Amino acid sequence: MEGYVKGTTKETVDKIIGEVKKIIVDQDEAIKNCLISFLCEGNVLLEGVPGLAKTLLVKTISQCVDLEFKRIQFTPDLMPSDVTGTKIFNMETHEFQMKKGPIFTNFLLADEINRTPPKTQAGLLEAMEEKFVTIDGERLDLPKPYMVFATQNPIEYEGTYVLPEALTDRFLMKIKINYPSKEAEKNILMKHNLNMINVDSNISSICNREEILKCREEIQKVTIKEELIEYIVDIVSKTRENELIEIGSSPRGSIALMKTAKAHAAMMGRDYVIPEDIKEVIIPTLIHRIILKAEMEIEGVLGENVIMNILDRVKVPR
């Protein structure tokens, strides 16, 4: 296809992953899915208990791609203007001046997003979807590229605010960070002992904005056959009919699944999507877009298992 540079995405992603793994140990799947979301211009919800290097992961990726990184610690008293910014009256000039908030960056880490009230959470909605914010009626575009990483603790509920569906659905992927293996944890301790976890001194910037844009152009041109689009629609529509699910995925989930499958194909060095690409990204792409029935959650039924059961029931195109 004209204008298609074969292998650009795979080569770039392989370089980034190799660099990130100098710092981040035993989180290969999480690294890959973060990069899929980044190349799809999507946002990520990182879920895991404290101490699993979620912040370090985001900071390391930002250093690799030479982009600005900012972190906001979400707290119950945080106001929307603390995130987006506000206009302040200058006594010398007798004019209002714009003071931009930390949302104006390339990689924004919204740490413990479920600890702040819904009013402040909603302050991120416009930025995540439209890539701009409105302050006192003035539209301000966000830097490009722009991406929100939000973290939340899956087991702590005291003093937290459950994310509304409208906000959760804005995340392209929900990525679960798991405990490392014993061997990996030993490796982590060795790196800390040798002071090898300093991102600024141990991680190199190995690609730039232009290379990222080339990757995104390549992903746009990845071919997906009509029967695979029908396969995605069949899977997502089944989430609306399943007896264990209260609310299934909207068409936004179908679009997200197609985008992430195309990105996965490009990262594997292909210019076409195969069913395995869809299967690889289906859990992080759909897990936060379904709501199980209350009795299923009480019985300990996992959303991942329900999605995989749906996947098994849908005929795979040949």
BELFENVEN-V435396 format. One record per residue. N is the residue number from 1. PSI is psi as a letter, one per 40 degrees, with the letter a starting at -180 (* if undefined). D_FIRST is the distance of its C-alpha to the first C-alpha in whole Angstrom. Layout:
n:psi:d_first
N:PSI:D_FIRST
N:PSI:D_FIRST
This chain:
n:psi:d_first
1:i:0
2:h:4
3:e:6
4:h:6
5:h:9
6:h:10
7:e:13
8:d:14
9:d:16
10:d:17
11:d:19
12:d:20
13:d:22
14:d:23
15:d:25
16:d:26
17:d:27
18:d:29
19:d:31
20:d:32
21:e:33
22:d:36
23:d:38
24:h:37
25:h:38
26:f:37
27:f:35
28:d:31
29:d:30
30:d:31
31:d:30
32:d:26
33:d:27
34:d:28
35:d:24
36:d:22
37:d:24
38:d:24
39:d:20
40:e:20
41:f:23
42:i:26
43:i:29
44:h:31
45:h:34
46:h:36
47:h:39
48:i:41
49:i:45
50:i:46
51:e:46
52:e:42
53:f:41
54:d:38
55:d:39
56:d:39
57:d:35
58:d:34
59:d:36
60:d:34
61:d:31
62:d:31
63:d:33
64:d:30
65:e:27
66:f:30
67:i:31
68:h:34
69:h:36
70:i:38
71:h:41
72:h:43
73:h:45
74:h:46
75:i:50
76:d:52
77:e:53
78:h:49
79:i:49
80:d:46
81:d:47
82:d:47
83:d:43
84:d:42
85:i:44
86:i:47
87:h:49
88:h:52
89:h:55
90:h:56
91:d:59
92:d:59
93:e:57
94:f:58
95:i:54
96:h:52
97:i:49
98:h:46
99:h:46
100:i:43
101:i:43
102:e:41
103:e:38
104:g:37
105:a:35
106:d:31
107:h:32
108:h:35
109:h:37
110:g:39
111:h:42
112:f:44
113:d:42
114:e:45
115:e:48
116:i:48
117:i:49
118:d:46
119:d:47
120:d:45
121:d:42
122:d:42
123:e:41
124:e:38
125:d:36
126:d:35
127:d:34
128:d:32
129:d:30
130:e:30
131:f:30
132:i:33
133:i:37
134:h:40
135:h:43
136:f:46
137:e:44
138:h:42
139:h:38
140:h:37
141:i:33
142:i:32
143:i:31
144:h:27
145:i:26
146:h:29
147:h:29
148:h:33
149:h:34
150:i:37
151:i:39
152:i:42
153:h:45
154:e:44
155:e:48
156:h:50
157:e:51
158:h:54
159:f:53
160:i:50
161:h:48
162:h:46
163:h:42
164:i:42
165:d:39
166:d:38
167:d:37
168:d:36
169:e:33
170:e:32
171:h:31
172:d:28
173:i:29
174:h:33
175:h:33
176:h:36
177:h:38
178:i:40
179:i:43
180:i:42
181:i:44
182:d:47
183:d:45
184:d:43
185:d:45
186:d:47
187:d:44
188:d:44
189:d:48
190:d:48
191:d:45
192:d:47
193:d:50
194:e:48
195:f:47
196:e:43
197:e:42
198:h:42
199:d:39
200:d:40
201:e:41
202:e:39
203:h:35
204:i:33
205:h:30
206:e:27
207:i:25
208:a:25
209:d:23
210:d:20
211:d:19
212:d:20
213:d:18
214:d:15
215:d:15
216:d:15
217:d:12
218:d:10
219:d:13
220:d:12
221:e:8
222:h:10
223:h:10
224:h:14
225:i:15
226:d:18
227:d:21
228:d:20
229:d:20
230:d:24
231:d:25
232:d:24
233:d:26
234:d:29
235:d:29
236:d:30
237:d:32
238:d:34
239:d:35
240:e:37
241:e:39
242:h:40
243:e:44
244:e:44
245:h:42
246:d:43
247:h:40
248:a:37
249:i:33
250:i:32
251:d:29
252:d:28
253:d:28
254:d:25
255:d:23
256:d:24
257:d:23
258:d:20
259:d:19
260:d:21
261:d:19
262:d:16
263:d:17
264:d:19
265:d:16
266:d:14
267:d:18
268:e:18
269:e:15
270:i:13
271:f:9
272:i:12
273:i:15
274:i:18
275:d:22
276:d:23
277:d:21
278:d:23
279:d:26
280:d:26
281:e:25
282:d:28
283:d:31
284:d:30
285:d:28
286:e:31
287:d:34
288:e:35
289:e:34
290:i:37
291:h:41
292:i:43
293:i:46
294:d:49
295:d:51
296:d:48
297:d:48
298:d:51
299:e:51
300:e:48
301:h:45
302:h:42
303:d:39
304:d:37
305:d:39
306:d:39
307:d:35
308:d:34
309:d:37
310:d:35
311:d:32
312:d:34
313:e:35
314:h:31
315:h:30
316:h:27
317:i:24
318:*:23
